[in-house]
Amino acid sequence: MLKTIRMIIALLLAFSAANIADAGITLHKLEHSVIRLHILASSDSTADQTEKLLVRDALLAGAENWIPAGSDFSAGCDAIRAQLPAIRQTAEQTLRAAGCSDTVRVSLEQTDFPERQYGMMTLPAGCYQALRVEIGAAAGQNWWCVMYPAVCIPAAAEPSLTLDADAENMVLHPEEYEVRLKCLDAARAVGKWLSGKLSGIRITKTDQPSPQGEG
């Protein structure tokens, strides 16, 4: 009887691990299918938040030209990188027109995001490619949207999802993945903690004993 119980527990654990791994694969696909636009205001003052929205509007007005139609995720990232100087110039010109002298930093980088709801979609917590536009101290409330696929770009011809079927199901039906994603978040947190601990350990070469007779 005890052997049977152990076998059932082992099978359940294996099934759970497989489900979590499956969710991890789907999340990885999603993280490598989406580019987010992330604009960070200098502070939470009314003026800085207003300037953030002015920059948002100016960038979205020309965003349909950033990524050529039909581009896949990798090509989209390359296109954004090529546009970084122009994006920064647009943001700074917008701020100057509003009488703001804040500097602007723009980059395309992997960024950790918490779970966020966006219209009918729920993007799970994860590390996504993001076009970051940091205004001044970049210490205020931020604004974000999904710019690839072109969900938040007003002039986009087809502002719709073009995700892998599993990834699309994850954002449209997050309740099916809720428990697995929480387990995955915990596993990732433990992995980062262990990585930090291990990176602080210095590995030194053990001194070899001198051959007998040498002195």
N, C-alpha and C positions, 0 to 999 in steps of 0.2 A: 504493500500500500504506500509506504513512504517513498519507495523508488518511483512509483507512478506519479505521486504528487510532485516530486522533484523534476520528473520529465515534463509534466504539464507547465510548471513554473519556468523551466528552461525554454520551452516552446513559446510561452507568452513573452518572455524577455526577448527572445530572438525576433518574434513578430513585431514587438514594440521598437526594437533597434532598427529593424528593416523599414518600418514606417517613418521613423525619425530620419533615417538616412535618405529615404525617398523625398521627404519634405526638404531636406538639406540640398538635394540635387535640384529640386524645383526652384528653391530660393536662389541658388547659385545661378540658374538660368535667368531668373528675373533680374538679379543684380547686374547681369551682363546683357540685359536687353533694354535697360531704361537709363536715360540721361536726365538728371533733374537740374532745374535752374534754382539756385539758392542765393538770395540777395539778403545780405546782413546789414542792417542799419547801424549807424555809428553809436546811437544810444536809444533810449526809450522816450526821449523828449518829443513833444509834438512836432517840432521843426524837423528833427532827424527822421522821424517816421514818415512825415509828409515827403521828404526828399527821397526816401527809399521807394515810395510808391511812384514818384516822378521818374526815377531811374527804371523801375519795373515797366512802366508804360512805354518809355522810350525804347527799351530793349525789345519788348514784345512786338512793337510796331515794325521792327525790321527783322525779327527772328526767322521769318519764313525763308529768308535768303541764306541762313547760316548752314543748313544741311541740305544738300541736293536731293531732289526727289528720288526715291528708290534706294537710298543709301541703307546699308545694313548698320548694325551697332558700331562695328569697328571703323567703318568709313565715316560714320556720323561723328565719332570722337575725333578723328583726324581733321574733319572739316571744322569742328569747333576750335580745336587747337590753332588752326590757321587763322581763325577769326578773333583770337584773343586781343590783339592790339586794337582792332577796330571796335570791339565790344567795350574795352576800357575807355577808348576815346569818346564813344557815344555817352557812356555813363558820366564821364568827367565834364563833357560839354553840357549835359543836362543839369548837373550840379552848379556849374558856373553860371548858367542862365538863371538859376534860382538864387544866386548870390551866396552859394556855399563853396568854401575853399577846401573841403575835405579831399584827401587823396582816395584813389580807388585801386584796389588790387583785384585782379581777375586770374583765375586758374581753373584747370580741369583736373579734378583729383578724386580719388576714392574717399568718400565721406560716410561716417556712421550716422544713420538716421533712426529715430524711434518709429514705431508704427504710426502711420498717418492715413487718415481717410481723405480721399480726393474725389468728390462727386460720388459716382457709383462704385469707385474702386477703393480698396483698402490695401495700401502698400505695407507689407510687414516690415518689422525692424530689420535692418541689414546694412551692408556697406555698399553704397551705390556710387556710380560715377556721377559727379556733379559739377556743373559750371558754377563756381563760387564767385560772387561779386561782393567784395567786402568794402564797405564805405567807412572811411575814417577809422575809429577804434573797433568797429564791427562788434560792438558789445550790446546792441539792442535787439529787439524782437526781429525775427527774420521772416521772409516771405519765400515760398517755394512753389514749384509746380513741375509737372512732367513735360519736358520739351521734346523728348524723343521716347516713344512715338509722339507725334505732334498733337498732344491732347490740349495744351494750354495756349497754343499759338493761334490767334484770331484769324490770320490770313491763310492758315494751312488749308490746302484743298480737301484733305481727308483727315480731320482731327479725330482719328479713331485708333483703337488698339491694334497692333500688329505683333502680338506676342506669341511665343510658343504656346500650344494648347494648355499644357500643364501650368505654365506661368500665368496665363490669362485666367484660368480657373482659380488660381490662388488669390488673385487680386479681386475677382468678382464674387468668390464664395469663401471668404477667409475663415468662416466658422468651421469648415471642413478640416482646416489645418491648425486650429487654435492650440490644441494641446501639444501637437507635434512641434509647432514653432516655439512654444514656451520651453519645451525640453531642449530644443536646438539652441535657443538663446542661452540657456543655462550651460549647455555643453561648450558653447563658444566662449562664454565668460570664463569658465574654468580653464579652457585652452589658453586664453590671453593671460590669465593669472599665472599659469604654469610657465608660459613663455617668458613672462617678466621675471619670474623667479630664476629660471634656468639661465637667462641672459646675464644675471648678476653673479653666476658661479664661475670662478676662474679655474680653468683646467690647466694644471701644471704637470710637466713631465716628471715622473718619479725618478729620483736619482738612482742610477744603477750601482750596485756594489762593486768595489774595486776588485780586480782579479787577485786571487790569493798569491801572496809573495811580493806584491808591489807595495811600496811604502814611501 
